[in-house]
């Protein structure tokens, strides 16, 4: 027997979970499906650190920090038991990095912060703090599985589905489930539908959880992140693997060594678990979300689009009821709440998505590239 929904979300990482959450809040009948289950990919291995982006200003920094502020408020309200607002110390890794921090990044910081010295954070090794640091007292981290379970409490879920969506008779079918709309939130996994103009990359990463008595009241970041100690548990992560010749054992050992260099008290650490997964990424590093275009029809009707044609233009032909949300890189838990809300507003209210985020941006680039 075929069961009908308004929307089926494919992929139960944090991107799909947040999209499903906001769609359900908007009154949609939602089904969340996944091949394995909640947070079975990169989201389950995430440090889930909520930290601002430092940089030279610009659109990516603004969008990231808008998402950061939204995420802090969202998790504090939606999952207070999984929200740990311990603050963050952001430490330059060397003298050249310190020059960049204080001359280039500091004028563009758009969230509350303060400079701190070693006397302010005596739990950090004195050598690591020799150049000073930025303290973000509002920063936080969340427990991924507690978040996932809470946000999906009222959403119907089905696991063990290797989704192969088929559009037939005016709606989408995945096995014995049918819907008017589908959302592809499969992260770095192969897309269940071909989208010729979108390439999703993956960056492999490991995080480790260790037991420790170290007095560590704040989260630290200097190349790696080391969480505040909560009930004797410290998270250390994450590696970023692109053609890395080291073995996993070597990378894990390096994480531990780097953490102890930051916090000598972590020498008492006891390895509890290793988590790993592929983070999704796209070439321009902005999240990617919105309606999926009909590439064949777009190529025929738009040919070589003029530069004046922007993403979300009504003349762009889209596949009926087909959407995507992906490309969060290593900031999945930062981006997901706001991007899920933006996508839900697009689906339920027809609101346009910012050009920097819209999936249409890659369609227009592909069509213009083919014309050269």
FIGU-199000 format. One record per residue (C-alpha): residue number from 0; residue in three letters; x, y, z. Coordinates in steps of 0.5 Angstrom, whole numbers. Example, Ala and Ser with C-alpha at 12.3 -4.5 7.8 and 13.67 -1.06 7.14 Angstrom:
2
<pt 0 ALA <25 -9 16>>
<pt 1 SER <27 -2 14>>
//
This chain:
372
<pt 0 UNK <0 0 0>>
<pt 1 UNK <3 7 -2>>
<pt 2 UNK <3 12 4>>
<pt 3 UNK <3 19 2>>
<pt 4 UNK <6 25 5>>
<pt 5 UNK <7 33 3>>
<pt 6 UNK <15 32 3>>
<pt 7 UNK <20 27 3>>
<pt 8 UNK <27 29 6>>
<pt 9 UNK <32 24 4>>
<pt 10 UNK <38 24 9>>
<pt 11 UNK <38 24 16>>
<pt 12 UNK <44 28 17>>
<pt 13 UNK <43 35 21>>
<pt 14 UNK <42 38 14>>
<pt 15 UNK <36 34 13>>
<pt 16 UNK <34 34 20>>
<pt 17 UNK <33 41 20>>
<pt 18 UNK <30 42 14>>
<pt 19 UNK <25 36 16>>
<pt 20 UNK <24 40 23>>
<pt 21 UNK <22 47 20>>
<pt 22 UNK <17 44 14>>
<pt 23 UNK <14 40 20>>
<pt 24 UNK <13 46 24>>
<pt 25 UNK <10 50 18>>
<pt 26 UNK <5 44 17>>
<pt 27 UNK <8 40 12>>
<pt 28 UNK <7 32 13>>
<pt 29 UNK <14 30 13>>
<pt 30 UNK <17 23 12>>
<pt 31 UNK <25 23 14>>
<pt 32 UNK <28 17 10>>
<pt 33 UNK <36 15 11>>
<pt 34 UNK <40 9 8>>
<pt 35 UNK <42 8 16>>
<pt 36 UNK <39 12 21>>
<pt 37 UNK <40 18 25>>
<pt 38 UNK <47 22 24>>
<pt 39 UNK <50 16 20>>
<pt 40 UNK <55 20 16>>
<pt 41 UNK <59 26 18>>
<pt 42 UNK <54 29 22>>
<pt 43 UNK <55 24 27>>
<pt 44 UNK <62 25 27>>
<pt 45 UNK <62 32 28>>
<pt 46 UNK <65 36 34>>
<pt 47 UNK <58 40 33>>
<pt 48 UNK <62 47 35>>
<pt 49 UNK <58 53 34>>
<pt 50 UNK <64 58 33>>
<pt 51 UNK <64 65 29>>
<pt 52 UNK <68 65 22>>
<pt 53 UNK <74 70 22>>
<pt 54 UNK <76 73 16>>
<pt 55 UNK <77 79 12>>
<pt 56 UNK <69 81 12>>
<pt 57 UNK <65 79 5>>
<pt 58 UNK <59 75 4>>
<pt 59 UNK <61 68 6>>
<pt 60 UNK <63 71 13>>
<pt 61 UNK <57 75 14>>
<pt 62 UNK <52 69 12>>
<pt 63 UNK <56 64 17>>
<pt 64 UNK <56 69 22>>
<pt 65 UNK <48 70 21>>
<pt 66 UNK <47 63 21>>
<pt 67 UNK <52 62 28>>
<pt 68 UNK <47 67 31>>
<pt 69 UNK <41 64 29>>
<pt 70 UNK <44 57 31>>
<pt 71 UNK <46 59 38>>
<pt 72 UNK <39 62 39>>
<pt 73 UNK <35 56 36>>
<pt 74 UNK <39 50 40>>
<pt 75 UNK <39 54 47>>
<pt 76 UNK <31 54 46>>
<pt 77 UNK <30 47 42>>
<pt 78 UNK <35 43 46>>
<pt 79 UNK <37 46 52>>
<pt 80 UNK <40 39 55>>
<pt 81 UNK <44 39 49>>
<pt 82 UNK <47 46 49>>
<pt 83 UNK <53 47 52>>
<pt 84 UNK <55 55 52>>
<pt 85 UNK <62 55 55>>
<pt 86 UNK <65 60 50>>
<pt 87 UNK <71 59 46>>
<pt 88 UNK <78 62 46>>
<pt 89 UNK <81 62 38>>
<pt 90 UNK <88 62 38>>
<pt 91 UNK <93 64 33>>
<pt 92 UNK <98 58 31>>
<pt 93 UNK <104 62 30>>
<pt 94 UNK <107 69 29>>
<pt 95 UNK <105 70 22>>
<pt 96 UNK <98 68 24>>
<pt 97 UNK <97 73 30>>
<pt 98 UNK <99 78 25>>
<pt 99 UNK <93 76 21>>
<pt 100 UNK <89 76 27>>
<pt 101 UNK <90 82 30>>
<pt 102 UNK <91 87 23>>
<pt 103 UNK <86 83 18>>
<pt 104 UNK <81 79 22>>
<pt 105 UNK <80 84 28>>
<pt 106 UNK <77 90 24>>
<pt 107 UNK <72 85 21>>
<pt 108 UNK <69 81 27>>
<pt 109 UNK <62 82 27>>
<pt 110 UNK <60 78 33>>
<pt 111 UNK <62 80 41>>
<pt 112 UNK <69 78 43>>
<pt 113 UNK <75 80 47>>
<pt 114 UNK <82 80 47>>
<pt 115 UNK <85 75 52>>
<pt 116 UNK <92 74 55>>
<pt 117 UNK <95 67 58>>
<pt 118 UNK <93 70 65>>
<pt 119 UNK <86 70 63>>
<pt 120 UNK <86 63 61>>
<pt 121 UNK <91 60 65>>
<pt 122 UNK <89 53 63>>
<pt 123 UNK <92 54 56>>
<pt 124 UNK <99 52 56>>
<pt 125 UNK <103 59 56>>
<pt 126 UNK <107 58 50>>
<pt 127 UNK <101 57 46>>
<pt 128 UNK <98 63 48>>
<pt 129 UNK <104 67 47>>
<pt 130 UNK <101 72 42>>
<pt 131 UNK <94 73 45>>
<pt 132 UNK <88 70 43>>
<pt 133 UNK <80 72 42>>
<pt 134 UNK <75 70 47>>
<pt 135 UNK <68 69 44>>
<pt 136 UNK <64 68 51>>
<pt 137 UNK <57 66 47>>
<pt 138 UNK <60 60 43>>
<pt 139 UNK <58 54 45>>
<pt 140 UNK <57 46 42>>
<pt 141 UNK <52 41 42>>
<pt 142 UNK <51 34 43>>
<pt 143 UNK <49 31 36>>
<pt 144 UNK <45 25 38>>
<pt 145 UNK <41 29 43>>
<pt 146 UNK <40 34 38>>
<pt 147 UNK <38 29 33>>
<pt 148 UNK <33 25 37>>
<pt 149 UNK <30 32 40>>
<pt 150 UNK <28 35 33>>
<pt 151 UNK <25 28 30>>
<pt 152 UNK <21 27 36>>
<pt 153 UNK <15 29 32>>
<pt 154 UNK <17 27 25>>
<pt 155 UNK <16 20 22>>
<pt 156 UNK <22 16 20>>
<pt 157 UNK <24 10 16>>
<pt 158 UNK <31 7 16>>
<pt 159 UNK <34 2 11>>
<pt 160 UNK <32 6 5>>
<pt 161 UNK <37 6 -1>>
<pt 162 UNK <33 12 -4>>
<pt 163 UNK <32 12 -12>>
<pt 164 UNK <26 18 -13>>
<pt 165 UNK <22 17 -19>>
<pt 166 UNK <17 22 -21>>
<pt 167 UNK <11 19 -24>>
<pt 168 UNK <4 22 -25>>
<pt 169 UNK <5 28 -22>>
<pt 170 UNK <9 26 -16>>
<pt 171 UNK <15 23 -13>>
<pt 172 UNK <15 16 -11>>
<pt 173 UNK <21 13 -6>>
<pt 174 UNK <19 5 -5>>
<pt 175 UNK <12 5 -2>>
<pt 176 UNK <12 12 0>>
<pt 177 UNK <10 18 -5>>
<pt 178 UNK <10 26 -4>>
<pt 179 UNK <9 32 -8>>
<pt 180 UNK <16 34 -6>>
<pt 181 UNK <23 31 -4>>
<pt 182 UNK <29 34 -1>>
<pt 183 UNK <36 31 -2>>
<pt 184 UNK <40 32 4>>
<pt 185 UNK <45 26 3>>
<pt 186 UNK <51 30 4>>
<pt 187 UNK <57 28 1>>
<pt 188 UNK <54 21 -1>>
<pt 189 UNK <52 20 -8>>
<pt 190 UNK <46 24 -10>>
<pt 191 UNK <40 20 -11>>
<pt 192 UNK <38 24 -17>>
<pt 193 UNK <43 26 -23>>
<pt 194 UNK <44 34 -22>>
<pt 195 UNK <49 35 -28>>
<pt 196 UNK <51 42 -26>>
<pt 197 UNK <52 40 -19>>
<pt 198 UNK <59 37 -16>>
<pt 199 UNK <59 35 -9>>
<pt 200 UNK <66 34 -6>>
<pt 201 UNK <67 30 1>>
<pt 202 UNK <73 32 6>>
<pt 203 UNK <74 26 11>>
<pt 204 UNK <75 28 18>>
<pt 205 UNK <76 24 25>>
<pt 206 UNK <74 27 32>>
<pt 207 UNK <76 23 38>>
<pt 208 UNK <72 23 45>>
<pt 209 UNK <77 23 51>>
<pt 210 UNK <76 22 59>>
<pt 211 UNK <80 27 63>>
<pt 212 UNK <80 30 69>>
<pt 213 UNK <83 37 66>>
<pt 214 UNK <80 43 68>>
<pt 215 UNK <78 46 62>>
<pt 216 UNK <72 51 62>>
<pt 217 UNK <72 53 55>>
<pt 218 UNK <73 51 48>>
<pt 219 UNK <79 52 45>>
<pt 220 UNK <81 53 37>>
<pt 221 UNK <88 53 34>>
<pt 222 UNK <88 48 28>>
<pt 223 UNK <84 43 32>>
<pt 224 UNK <78 44 37>>
<pt 225 UNK <78 42 44>>
<pt 226 UNK <72 42 47>>
<pt 227 UNK <70 45 55>>
<pt 228 UNK <70 39 59>>
<pt 229 UNK <63 37 61>>
<pt 230 UNK <62 31 66>>
<pt 231 UNK <69 29 65>>
<pt 232 UNK <69 28 57>>
<pt 233 UNK <73 32 52>>
<pt 234 UNK <72 32 45>>
<pt 235 UNK <78 33 40>>
<pt 236 UNK <77 34 33>>
<pt 237 UNK <77 34 27>>
<pt 238 UNK <82 32 22>>
<pt 239 UNK <81 34 15>>
<pt 240 UNK <84 29 10>>
<pt 241 UNK <85 30 3>>
<pt 242 UNK <90 25 0>>
<pt 243 UNK <93 25 7>>
<pt 244 UNK <99 19 7>>
<pt 245 UNK <98 18 14>>
<pt 246 UNK <94 13 17>>
<pt 247 UNK <88 14 22>>
<pt 248 UNK <92 12 28>>
<pt 249 UNK <97 17 26>>
<pt 250 UNK <92 22 25>>
<pt 251 UNK <89 20 32>>
<pt 252 UNK <96 21 35>>
<pt 253 UNK <97 27 32>>
<pt 254 UNK <90 30 35>>
<pt 255 UNK <92 28 42>>
<pt 256 UNK <99 31 42>>
<pt 257 UNK <96 37 39>>
<pt 258 UNK <91 37 44>>
<pt 259 UNK <96 36 50>>
<pt 260 UNK <100 42 47>>
<pt 261 UNK <95 46 48>>
<pt 262 UNK <92 44 55>>
<pt 263 UNK <98 40 59>>
<pt 264 UNK <93 37 64>>
<pt 265 UNK <90 33 58>>
<pt 266 UNK <96 28 59>>
<pt 267 UNK <91 24 63>>
<pt 268 UNK <86 23 57>>
<pt 269 UNK <83 16 56>>
<pt 270 UNK <81 15 49>>
<pt 271 UNK <73 13 49>>
<pt 272 UNK <71 13 42>>
<pt 273 UNK <73 15 35>>
<pt 274 UNK <68 18 30>>
<pt 275 UNK <69 19 23>>
<pt 276 UNK <65 21 16>>
<pt 277 UNK <65 25 10>>
<pt 278 UNK <63 32 10>>
<pt 279 UNK <60 35 4>>
<pt 280 UNK <63 41 0>>
<pt 281 UNK <62 45 -6>>
<pt 282 UNK <67 49 -10>>
<pt 283 UNK <65 56 -7>>
<pt 284 UNK <64 54 0>>
<pt 285 UNK <57 57 1>>
<pt 286 UNK <52 53 3>>
<pt 287 UNK <48 50 -3>>
<pt 288 UNK <40 50 -3>>
<pt 289 UNK <34 51 -6>>
<pt 290 UNK <30 48 -12>>
<pt 291 UNK <33 43 -17>>
<pt 292 UNK <33 46 -25>>
<pt 293 UNK <31 42 -30>>
<pt 294 UNK <38 42 -34>>
<pt 295 UNK <36 39 -41>>
<pt 296 UNK <30 44 -41>>
<pt 297 UNK <34 50 -38>>
<pt 298 UNK <40 49 -43>>
<pt 299 UNK <34 49 -49>>
<pt 300 UNK <31 55 -46>>
<pt 301 UNK <36 59 -43>>
<pt 302 UNK <42 57 -48>>
<pt 303 UNK <47 62 -46>>
<pt 304 UNK <44 66 -40>>
<pt 305 UNK <46 74 -40>>
<pt 306 UNK <50 76 -34>>
<pt 307 UNK <44 80 -32>>
<pt 308 UNK <40 73 -31>>
<pt 309 UNK <41 72 -23>>
<pt 310 UNK <39 66 -19>>
<pt 311 UNK <32 65 -17>>
<pt 312 UNK <29 68 -23>>
<pt 313 UNK <22 66 -25>>
<pt 314 UNK <25 64 -32>>
<pt 315 UNK <29 58 -30>>
<pt 316 UNK <26 52 -31>>
<pt 317 UNK <26 47 -25>>
<pt 318 UNK <24 40 -24>>
<pt 319 UNK <17 39 -20>>
<pt 320 UNK <17 39 -13>>
<pt 321 UNK <25 38 -12>>
<pt 322 UNK <30 41 -8>>
<pt 323 UNK <37 40 -5>>
<pt 324 UNK <40 42 2>>
<pt 325 UNK <48 41 2>>
<pt 326 UNK <55 44 2>>
<pt 327 UNK <56 46 9>>
<pt 328 UNK <63 43 10>>
<pt 329 UNK <66 43 17>>
<pt 330 UNK <60 48 20>>
<pt 331 UNK <54 43 19>>
<pt 332 UNK <51 45 26>>
<pt 333 UNK <52 52 25>>
<pt 334 UNK <49 52 18>>
<pt 335 UNK <43 47 19>>
<pt 336 UNK <38 51 23>>
<pt 337 UNK <38 57 19>>
<pt 338 UNK <39 54 12>>
<pt 339 UNK <33 49 14>>
<pt 340 UNK <29 55 16>>
<pt 341 UNK <30 58 9>>
<pt 342 UNK <29 52 5>>
<pt 343 UNK <23 51 9>>
<pt 344 UNK <20 58 7>>
<pt 345 UNK <22 57 0>>
<pt 346 UNK <18 50 0>>
<pt 347 UNK <12 53 4>>
<pt 348 UNK <12 60 2>>
<pt 349 UNK <15 61 -5>>
<pt 350 UNK <21 66 -2>>
<pt 351 UNK <27 67 -6>>
<pt 352 UNK <33 64 -3>>
<pt 353 UNK <39 69 -3>>
<pt 354 UNK <43 69 -10>>
<pt 355 UNK <50 66 -6>>
<pt 356 UNK <46 60 -3>>
<pt 357 UNK <41 58 -9>>
<pt 358 UNK <43 52 -13>>
<pt 359 UNK <41 56 -19>>
<pt 360 UNK <48 59 -18>>
<pt 361 UNK <51 53 -21>>
<pt 362 UNK <46 52 -26>>
<pt 363 UNK <48 59 -29>>
<pt 364 UNK <55 58 -29>>
<pt 365 UNK <55 51 -32>>
<pt 366 UNK <51 54 -38>>
<pt 367 UNK <55 60 -39>>
<pt 368 UNK <61 55 -38>>
<pt 369 UNK <59 51 -44>>
<pt 370 UNK <58 56 -49>>
<pt 371 UNK <65 58 -48>>
//
